[in-house]
Amino acid sequence: MLTLTSRKIVFYCLVGYLLLISSTAHACSCANGPISNDAKNFNAILLIEVLNESFDFPYLSESDSEWIKKHPEEERKLKRQNVTVSVKKLWKGKRTKTLKYSATDYGTCEMFLEVGKQYLFYGGQKDDQIGTSICSRTAILKNKEVEMSFLDRAVRGDSPEKLQEYLLEIVMSDKEERIRIQALSLLKEEWNFLKHLLDMTKSAKAERTRKHATNLLPKGWREEKFYKLVKEAWERVSKDPDPEIRKESIPLMRLLNLPKEEENHWLHTYLKDDSARVRSAATSGLKRFIRIEKKKEETLSLLKKVITHEKEIPPPEDPKDREAQRYMIQGTLFTMIGYSNDEKAKPWMFPYILKDLSSEFPQVQKFALYNLGRYKTLSNEQKKQVVTALRMAFKSSKSKYSDLDSKTGDPRSKRLQMDMLQEIISALIKYGGPKEIERLLPDILNFLGTEDLIIKLSALNTLSSFKVVEDHQKREIRSVVFSEIEKEKELAVTDPNRRELHRQLVQKMISFLIDQHNPKNIRQQVPESLLGFDFTEYLITYFYRKDVYDDIQPLTPEILLDFEDDYQQVSWQAYSNLQKLKPLEDDLLDQLEETLQRADSRSKPRIRKWINQLKKID
């Protein structure tokens, strides 16, 4: 184990960072303000390109370096990245062709940069060294045209009103959608921040807070000018032909502090919009009225009409509109189920939930599954309908996953699709009963055989959730799990960079095999008249323990190996498996004592404590 504590590493990293950065941004505060604030607060704002990188271990002793050689997978946690960047454009900072940047990734808030990429960089500068944190606005240069032109104006000293008018001009221009959305996003940042400060000057209880908020408002800032600009933007954006822009008029309207009745009137107007994206945003606005007790029943009734109206509208051709419509329906149902005290209200919602269980959009599917889970009881007929819909959903999701797998799509997409499959499987077993296990088991075991460790763990967790498994199914599962354990043991040797996850997986598989042996299974085979007698209970325990030991005995070397592992998560999982095997055989306890003798001074207290716990008989 390392002799250098994580506290020491973090201390050196933070001291270095705080000495370097002479801005008002604090490490990991992540309370970011608008871009106009960043333009003032950071003393280095640059467009940079990362030319090269090197790595070192500045905080390690010689013995630590030796440990790293044995555990190369730990490098990423302790190494420091040193890069050289070229300056493509400078807004603030010292003008120079190249600069140095360093960052560590061990409990600090710094960020690694990617070689060959360009970044819009916000941070601090000292001589030829720059630094930043993950909380800053620093990001790869993508969709940053408006932000860069805004900086041109902000740094040269344009007033807040001029900057906001400039952004509004872009929003209302005929430029492409992504440019207008960039401008609108920045404009909303500015206005939300100003509105927050304005509210604080009026409603904060402490005079010091009100004074502080007043001081933060821009010089020469006028409240009436602010509301005039927001109102102009709202009126113009609400008439925009692009629904992606038009839907943003609703959050702009909320900045105006309109009377509730007037706001309600405008939300009703938006509900008649041609685009589902705009109607969805309006529905979200309406939901706020449900919290007002006097408006609750009226709002619930209106939301029901909204959903009914959506049913009568043909499905939109635009996929974004189609997803927005279905997501709006499920989101509205979620709100209504939460606020409606009448169980009789749920039956009319059921068909909408049922339809979206097999939606083409995973997020809509998840919402529908969640809403379904809020029904306390379902009739047998409803359960049949749910199972039919879920089988269709499983078939569709499995096909999407197979397509991603055959195309070697990015791992994140595959894992998201696998998460969706796992949720569908759990729901199928919940509503379809044990017979669904028979149908799904081959697919789950197939997922267990994939090379992706995260997907393996997901499949194993699904197996572990099975409450009722037949003997022939247990044998099939056990055979596959044993095979996977042998495969993972080999991979743990050939792929040291992922050893920790491999070993965790092996221990989780062993844990699963132990859990498959349940005393209740033996108890169910004993006549009820014999239960409760000491001798009967002794026999049940004896046969249970014999069953477990016969199955797990070949794997005890794996448990012992990981019990003394340097990775605490791995060793704890091994300890947990030994806990399940209590009371332990004498030879096993002797082997554990040997591991204690081999342990280093830092690991000994933990191992001694665990062995003492394992010796205790509950």
C-alpha positions in Angstrom: 0.0 0.0 0.0 1.0 3.6 -0.5 2.8 5.4 2.3 1.6 8.7 1.1 -1.9 9.6 2.3 -4.5 10.9 0.0 -4.9 13.9 2.4 -1.2 14.9 1.7 -1.7 14.6 -2.1 -4.8 16.7 -2.0 -3.1 19.3 0.2 -0.2 19.8 -2.2 -2.4 19.9 -5.2 -4.8 22.4 -3.7 -2.0 24.6 -2.4 -0.4 24.6 -5.8 -3.7 25.4 -7.5 -4.6 28.2 -5.0 -1.2 29.8 -5.3 -1.6 29.8 -9.1 -5.1 31.0 -9.6 -5.6 34.6 -8.7 -9.3 34.7 -9.5 -12.4 34.7 -7.4 -13.2 31.1 -8.4 -12.7 28.6 -5.5 -11.8 25.0 -6.0 -14.8 22.8 -6.5 -17.3 25.5 -5.4 -19.0 25.0 -8.7 -21.4 27.9 -8.0 -20.9 29.3 -11.5 -22.4 32.7 -12.5 -23.0 34.0 -15.9 -20.3 34.5 -18.5 -20.1 38.2 -17.9 -18.9 37.4 -14.3 -16.4 34.9 -15.6 -15.0 37.6 -18.0 -14.3 39.7 -15.0 -13.2 37.1 -12.4 -10.7 35.0 -14.3 -7.3 36.5 -15.1 -6.6 34.1 -18.0 -9.2 33.6 -20.8 -7.6 32.0 -23.8 -8.3 29.8 -26.9 -5.6 27.1 -26.6 -4.5 24.0 -28.5 -2.9 21.1 -26.6 0.4 20.3 -28.3 1.9 17.4 -26.2 1.7 15.8 -22.8 4.0 14.0 -20.3 3.3 12.4 -16.9 5.2 12.2 -13.7 4.6 11.3 -10.0 5.8 14.4 -8.0 4.3 13.3 -4.7 5.7 9.7 -4.4 8.6 8.3 -2.4 10.9 5.6 -3.8 8.9 2.9 -2.0 5.7 4.3 -3.5 7.2 4.2 -7.0 8.0 0.5 -6.5 4.4 -0.1 -5.4 3.2 1.7 -8.6 5.2 -0.7 -10.7 3.4 -3.6 -9.2 0.0 -1.9 -9.5 0.1 0.0 -12.9 -3.6 0.4 -12.8 -3.2 3.0 -10.0 -1.2 5.3 -12.2 -4.1 7.3 -13.4 -5.0 8.2 -9.8 -1.6 9.5 -8.8 0.1 10.8 -12.0 0.4 14.4 -12.9 -0.3 15.5 -16.5 2.1 18.2 -17.8 1.1 19.7 -21.2 2.3 22.4 -23.5 -0.4 24.5 -25.1 -0.2 27.0 -27.9 -2.2 30.2 -27.6 -4.6 30.7 -30.6 -6.4 33.7 -29.2 -6.1 35.8 -26.0 -8.8 37.8 -24.2 -7.1 38.1 -20.8 -3.6 37.1 -19.6 0.0 37.4 -20.5 0.6 37.4 -24.3 2.9 34.4 -25.2 3.0 31.8 -27.9 3.1 28.7 -25.6 2.1 28.0 -22.0 2.5 25.1 -19.5 -0.4 23.4 -17.8 -0.3 20.7 -15.1 -3.1 18.8 -13.4 -3.6 15.7 -11.1 -6.6 13.5 -10.9 -6.4 12.3 -7.2 -9.1 14.0 -5.2 -8.4 17.4 -6.7 -10.7 19.5 -8.8 -8.3 19.9 -11.7 -8.9 18.5 -15.2 -6.9 16.7 -17.7 -6.6 18.1 -21.3 -6.7 16.0 -24.4 -3.8 16.3 -26.9 -4.7 17.8 -30.3 -7.9 19.4 -29.0 -8.7 23.1 -28.8 -10.2 24.5 -25.6 -11.8 27.8 -24.6 -9.9 28.2 -21.4 -10.9 30.1 -18.2 -8.5 30.1 -15.3 -5.5 31.7 -13.7 -2.0 32.5 -15.0 1.3 33.0 -13.3 4.3 33.6 -15.6 4.2 30.8 -18.2 2.0 28.5 -16.2 -1.9 28.3 -16.3 -4.3 26.4 -14.2 -8.0 25.8 -13.9 -10.6 23.5 -12.3 -13.5 21.3 -13.4 -15.9 23.9 -12.0 -14.8 26.5 -14.5 -16.3 27.1 -17.9 -13.3 25.6 -19.6 -14.4 23.2 -22.3 -13.5 21.7 -25.7 -14.1 24.2 -28.5 -17.4 23.1 -29.8 -20.5 25.4 -30.4 -18.6 28.3 -28.8 -18.9 30.9 -31.6 -21.3 33.1 -29.7 -19.4 32.8 -26.4 -16.2 33.9 -28.2 -17.8 36.9 -29.8 -19.5 37.8 -26.4 -16.0 37.7 -24.8 -14.7 40.1 -27.4 -17.3 42.6 -26.3 -17.2 41.9 -22.5 -13.4 42.2 -22.3 -13.4 45.5 -24.1 -15.8 46.9 -21.6 -19.3 46.9 -23.1 -22.0 47.5 -20.6 -24.3 44.7 -19.4 -27.2 46.1 -21.3 -25.3 46.3 -24.5 -24.1 42.7 -24.1 -27.6 41.5 -23.5 -28.9 43.4 -26.5 -26.2 41.8 -28.6 -27.3 38.3 -27.5 -30.9 39.2 -28.1 -30.1 40.4 -31.6 -28.5 37.0 -32.4 -31.6 35.2 -30.9 -33.9 37.1 -33.2 -31.7 36.9 -36.3 -32.1 34.4 -39.2 -28.9 32.6 -38.3 -28.8 28.8 -37.9 -30.6 27.2 -35.0 -27.5 26.1 -33.0 -26.1 29.7 -33.1 -29.4 31.2 -31.9 -29.7 28.6 -29.1 -26.1 29.4 -27.9 -27.1 33.0 -27.7 -30.3 32.3 -25.9 -28.6 30.0 -23.4 -26.1 32.8 -22.5 -28.8 35.3 -22.3 -30.8 33.2 -19.9 -27.7 32.8 -17.7 -27.3 36.6 -17.5 -31.0 37.3 -16.8 -31.4 34.5 -14.3 -28.4 35.7 -12.3 -29.7 39.3 -12.4 -33.2 38.2 -11.4 -31.7 36.2 -8.5 -29.8 39.2 -7.2 -32.8 41.5 -7.6 -34.9 39.1 -5.6 -32.2 39.0 -2.9 -32.2 42.8 -2.6 -35.9 42.7 -1.8 -36.6 39.5 0.0 -33.4 38.5 1.9 -33.9 38.7 5.7 -30.4 39.8 6.6 -29.5 43.4 5.7 -25.9 42.3 5.0 -27.2 39.8 2.3 -29.4 42.5 0.7 -26.4 44.9 0.6 -24.1 42.3 -0.8 -26.7 41.5 -3.6 -27.0 45.2 -4.4 -23.2 45.5 -4.7 -23.1 42.6 -7.1 -25.6 44.2 -9.5 -23.8 45.9 -12.5 -23.0 49.6 -12.2 -25.7 51.7 -13.8 -28.0 48.8 -13.9 -31.7 49.7 -13.9 -34.5 47.4 -12.9 -37.0 48.9 -15.4 -34.6 48.5 -18.3 -34.1 44.8 -17.3 -37.8 44.0 -17.3 -38.2 46.0 -20.6 -35.5 43.8 -22.3 -36.9 40.6 -20.9 -40.4 41.5 -22.0 -39.2 42.4 -25.5 -37.4 39.0 -25.7 -40.4 37.1 -24.5 -42.8 38.6 -26.9 -40.4 38.1 -29.9 -39.3 34.6 -28.9 -42.9 33.4 -28.4 -43.6 34.2 -32.0 -40.5 32.5 -33.4 -41.1 29.9 -36.2 -38.6 27.5 -34.7 -40.1 25.4 -31.9 -36.7 24.9 -30.3 -36.5 28.6 -29.8 -40.2 29.2 -29.2 -40.3 26.9 -26.2 -37.7 29.0 -24.4 -40.2 31.9 -24.2 -41.9 30.1 -21.3 -38.8 30.4 -18.9 -38.4 34.0 -20.1 -42.1 34.7 -19.2 -41.4 33.5 -15.6 -38.7 36.1 -15.2 -41.3 38.8 -15.6 -43.2 37.9 -12.3 -46.5 38.1 -14.0 -49.6 37.8 -11.8 -50.6 34.1 -11.5 -53.8 34.6 -13.5 -52.0 36.2 -16.4 -49.3 33.5 -16.3 -52.0 30.9 -16.3 -53.6 32.5 -19.3 -50.4 32.5 -21.3 -49.7 28.9 -20.4 -53.1 27.9 -21.8 -52.2 29.7 -25.0 -49.0 27.8 -25.3 -50.9 24.5 -24.9 -52.5 25.2 -28.3 -49.1 25.4 -30.0 -48.4 23.2 -33.0 -45.2 21.8 -31.5 -45.2 19.2 -28.8 -41.9 20.7 -27.5 -43.7 24.0 -26.7 -46.7 22.2 -25.3 -44.5 20.1 -23.1 -42.7 23.2 -21.7 -46.2 24.8 -21.1 -47.4 21.7 -19.2 -44.3 21.8 -17.0 -45.2 25.4 -16.2 -48.8 24.4 -15.3 -47.7 21.8 -12.9 -46.4 24.5 -10.5 -50.1 25.6 -9.9 -50.8 22.1 -8.4 -48.9 23.1 -5.3 -51.4 25.8 -4.6 -54.2 24.1 -2.6 -57.0 26.3 -4.0 -55.8 25.5 -7.6 -55.1 21.8 -7.0 -58.3 20.2 -8.3 -58.7 22.7 -11.1 -55.1 22.0 -12.3 -55.5 18.2 -12.0 -58.6 18.5 -14.2 -56.8 20.7 -16.7 -53.8 18.3 -16.9 -56.2 15.4 -17.6 -57.7 17.5 -20.5 -54.1 18.2 -21.8 -53.3 14.4 -21.9 -56.7 13.6 -23.5 -56.1 16.3 -26.2 -52.6 14.9 -26.9 -54.2 11.5 -27.6 -56.4 13.0 -30.3 -53.4 14.6 -32.1 -51.7 12.5 -34.7 -48.1 11.5 -33.7 -45.7 14.2 -34.9 -43.4 13.4 -37.7 -40.4 15.1 -36.1 -38.7 12.6 -33.7 -37.9 15.4 -31.3 -41.6 16.4 -31.1 -42.6 12.8 -30.8 -40.3 12.2 -27.9 -41.3 15.5 -26.3 -45.0 14.6 -26.6 -44.6 11.1 -25.0 -42.3 12.4 -22.3 -44.7 15.2 -21.5 -47.5 12.7 -21.1 -45.5 10.4 -18.7 -44.2 13.5 -16.8 -47.8 14.8 -16.4 -49.0 11.4 -15.2 -46.2 11.3 -12.7 -47.3 14.6 -11.2 -51.0 13.6 -11.2 -50.4 10.3 -9.5 -48.4 12.1 -6.8 -51.0 14.7 -6.1 -54.2 12.8 -6.7 -55.6 11.1 -3.6 -58.3 9.3 -5.5 -57.3 5.7 -6.4 -60.1 5.7 -8.9 -58.3 8.3 -11.0 -55.6 5.8 -11.9 -57.5 3.5 -14.2 -57.9 6.1 -17.0 -54.1 6.7 -16.9 -53.2 3.0 -17.3 -53.6 2.8 -21.2 -51.1 5.8 -21.5 -48.6 4.1 -19.3 -49.1 0.8 -21.1 -48.5 2.3 -24.5 -45.1 3.9 -23.5 -43.8 0.7 -22.0 -42.7 -0.2 -25.5 -41.8 3.3 -26.6 -39.0 3.9 -29.1 -37.4 6.4 -26.6 -35.6 4.8 -23.6 -36.2 7.8 -21.3 -40.0 7.6 -22.0 -39.9 3.9 -21.3 -38.2 4.5 -18.0 -40.7 7.1 -17.0 -43.6 4.7 -17.9 -42.0 1.9 -15.9 -41.7 4.2 -12.9 -45.3 5.3 -13.2 -46.4 1.7 -13.5 -44.6 0.9 -10.2 -46.7 3.5 -8.4 -49.8 1.3 -8.9 -50.3 -0.6 -5.6 -52.5 -3.3 -7.3 -53.3 -4.4 -10.8 -56.0 -6.8 -11.9 -55.1 -10.1 -13.6 -56.1 -8.7 -16.9 -54.0 -5.6 -16.5 -51.0 -7.8 -15.5 -51.4 -9.7 -18.7 -51.5 -6.5 -20.7 -48.4 -5.3 -19.0 -46.5 -8.6 -19.6 -47.4 -8.5 -23.3 -46.2 -4.9 -23.6 -43.0 -5.6 -21.7 -42.2 -8.7 -23.9 -42.5 -6.4 -26.9 -40.3 -3.9 -25.2 -37.7 -6.5 -24.3 -37.6 -7.8 -27.9 -37.1 -4.2 -29.2 -34.4 -3.3 -26.7 -32.6 -6.5 -27.2 -32.6 -5.9 -31.0 -31.2 -2.3 -30.4 -28.5 -3.7 -28.1 -27.5 -6.4 -30.6 -27.2 -3.7 -33.3 -24.9 -1.7 -31.1 -22.9 -4.8 -30.2 -22.5 -5.8 -33.9 -21.4 -2.3 -34.9 -19.1 -2.1 -31.8 -20.9 1.1 -30.8 -19.6 3.2 -28.0 -19.7 1.4 -24.6 -21.8 4.1 -23.0 -24.7 3.6 -25.5 -24.5 -0.1 -25.0 -24.6 0.2 -21.2 -27.5 2.6 -21.3 -29.4 0.1 -23.5 -28.4 -2.7 -21.1 -29.7 -0.7 -18.2 -33.0 -0.5 -20.0 -33.0 -4.2 -20.6 -32.4 -4.9 -17.0 -35.3 -2.7 -15.9 -37.6 -4.4 -18.4 -36.4 -7.9 -17.1 -37.1 -6.9 -13.5 -40.6 -5.7 -14.4 -41.3 -8.8 -16.5 -40.5 -11.1 -13.5 -42.4 -8.8 -11.1 -45.6 -8.9 -13.2 -45.2 -12.2 -15.1 -43.9 -14.4 -12.2 -41.4 -17.2 -12.2 -42.4 -18.5 -15.7 -40.7 -15.4 -17.1 -37.4 -16.5 -15.7 -37.5 -19.6 -17.9 -38.0 -17.3 -21.0 -35.4 -14.8 -20.1 -32.6 -16.9 -18.6 -30.8 -17.7 -21.8 -30.5 -14.1 -22.7 -29.3 -13.1 -19.3 -26.6 -15.8 -19.3 -25.6 -14.6 -22.7 -25.2 -11.1 -21.3 -23.1 -12.5 -18.5 -20.7 -13.9 -21.2 -20.0 -10.5 -22.7 -16.5 -8.9 -22.5 -17.8 -5.6 -21.0 -17.3 -5.9 -17.2 -20.0 -3.3 -16.4 -22.6 -5.3 -18.4 -21.4 -8.5 -16.7 -22.0 -6.9 -13.3 -25.4 -5.7 -14.5 -26.4 -9.2 -15.7 -25.2 -10.7 -12.4 -27.2 -8.3 -10.4 -30.3 -9.3 -12.4 -29.6 -13.0 -11.7 -29.2 -12.2 -8.0 -32.7 -10.6 -7.9 -34.4 -13.8 -8.9 -36.4 -15.0 -5.9 -37.6 -18.4 -7.2 -35.3 -20.5 -9.3 -35.9 -24.2 -10.2 -33.2 -26.8 -9.6 -32.4 -27.2 -13.3 -32.1 -23.4 -13.7 -29.8 -23.3 -10.7 -27.5 -25.9 -12.4 -27.5 -24.0 -15.6 -26.7 -20.7 -13.9 -24.0 -22.3 -11.7 -22.3 -23.9 -14.7 -22.1 -20.5 -16.6 -21.0 -18.7 -13.5 -18.2 -21.2 -12.8 -17.1 -20.8 -16.4 -17.1 -17.0 -16.1 -15.1 -17.2 -12.9 -12.3 -19.2 -14.6 -12.4 -16.7 -17.6 -12.1 -13.8 -15.2 -9.2 -15.4 -13.3 -7.2 -15.5 -16.5 -8.2 -12.0 -17.6 -7.1 -10.6 -14.2 -3.6 -11.8 -15.0 -3.5 -10.7 -18.6 -5.2 -7.3 -18.1 -3.6 -5.8 -14.9 -5.1 -2.3 -15.6 -8.5 -3.6 -14.9 -7.6 -6.1 -12.2 -9.6 -4.5 -9.4 -12.9 -4.7 -11.3 -12.1 -8.2 -12.4 -11.5 -9.4 -8.9 -14.7 -7.7 -7.6 -16.6 -9.5 -10.3 -15.1 -12.9 -9.3 -16.1 -12.3 -5.6 -19.6 -11.1 -6.6 -20.0 -14.3 -8.6 -19.0 -16.4 -5.7 -21.4 -14.5 -3.5 -24.1 -15.2 -5.9 -23.4 -19.0 -5.8 -23.4 -18.9 -2.0 -26.7 -17.1 -2.0 -28.3 -19.7 -4.3 -28.1 -22.1 -1.4 -31.1 -21.3 0.9 -32.1 -23.1 4.1 -35.7 -22.3 3.2 -35.4 -24.8 0.2 -34.5 -27.6 2.6 -37.1 -26.5 5.2 -39.9 -26.7 2.6 -39.1 -30.4 2.1 -39.6 -31.2 5.8 -43.1 -32.1 7.1 -44.5 -29.2 9.1 -45.1 -31.4 12.1 -41.4 -32.0 12.5 -40.3 -28.3 12.2 -39.3 -26.5 15.4 -37.6 -29.6 17.1 -33.9 -29.0 17.9 -32.9 -32.2 16.0 -34.8 -31.2 12.9 -33.2 -27.7 12.9 -29.8 -29.3 13.4 -30.4 -31.5 10.3 -31.6 -28.6 8.2 -28.4 -26.6 9.1 -26.2 -29.6 8.5 -27.5 -30.4 5.0 -27.5 -26.7 4.2 -23.9 -26.3 5.2 -22.9 -29.5 3.4 -24.6 -28.3 0.3 -22.8 -24.9 0.4 -19.4 -26.4 1.2 -19.6 -29.1 -1.5 -20.4 -26.3 -4.1 -18.1 -23.5 -2.9 -15.1 -25.6 -1.7 -13.3 -25.4 -5.1 -13.5 -21.6 -4.9 -12.2 -21.1 -1.4 -8.6 -20.4 -2.8 -10.1 -17.5 -4.7 -11.7 -16.1 -1.6 -8.5 -16.4 0.4 -6.5 -14.8 -2.4 -8.7 -11.7 -2.4 -9.1 -11.6 1.4 -5.5 -10.1 1.6 -5.8 -8.0 -1.6 -4.5 -4.4 -1.5 -7.9 -3.2 -2.9 -10.2 -2.8 0.1 -13.3 -3.2 -2.0 -12.0 -6.6 -3.3 -10.9 -7.7 0.2 -14.1 -6.6 1.8 -16.1 -8.6 -0.8 -14.0 -11.7 0.0 -14.6 -11.1 3.8 -18.3 -10.8 3.1 -18.3 -14.1 1.3 -16.5 -15.8 4.3 -19.1 -14.3 6.6 -21.8 -16.2 4.7 -19.8 -19.5 5.2 -19.7 -19.2 9.0 -18.9 -21.2 11.1 -15.7 -21.7 9.2 -13.8 -25.0 9.1 -10.6 -25.1 11.2 -8.3 -25.5 8.3 -9.8 -22.4 6.7 -9.3 -20.4 9.9 -5.7 -21.5 10.0 -5.1 -20.3 6.4 -6.6 -16.9 7.4 -4.1 -16.7 10.3 -1.4 -17.2 7.8 -2.6 -14.2 5.7 -2.5 -12.1 8.9 1.2 -13.0 9.3 1.9 -12.0 5.7 0.0 -8.7 5.9 1.9 -5.4 6.0 1.6 -3.0 9.0 -1.2 -0.9 7.4 -3.4 -3.9 6.5 -2.9 -6.0 9.7 -5.4 -4.1 12.0 -8.2 -4.5 9.3 -7.4 -8.2 8.7 -7.1 -9.0 12.4 -10.5 -7.4 13.1 -12.1 -9.3 10.3 -10.7 -12.7 11.4 -12.0 -12.1 14.9 -15.4 -11.4 13.5 -15.2 -14.6 11.5 -14.3 -16.6 14.5 -17.5 -15.5 16.3 -20.4 -17.8 16.0 -23.8 -16.0 15.8 
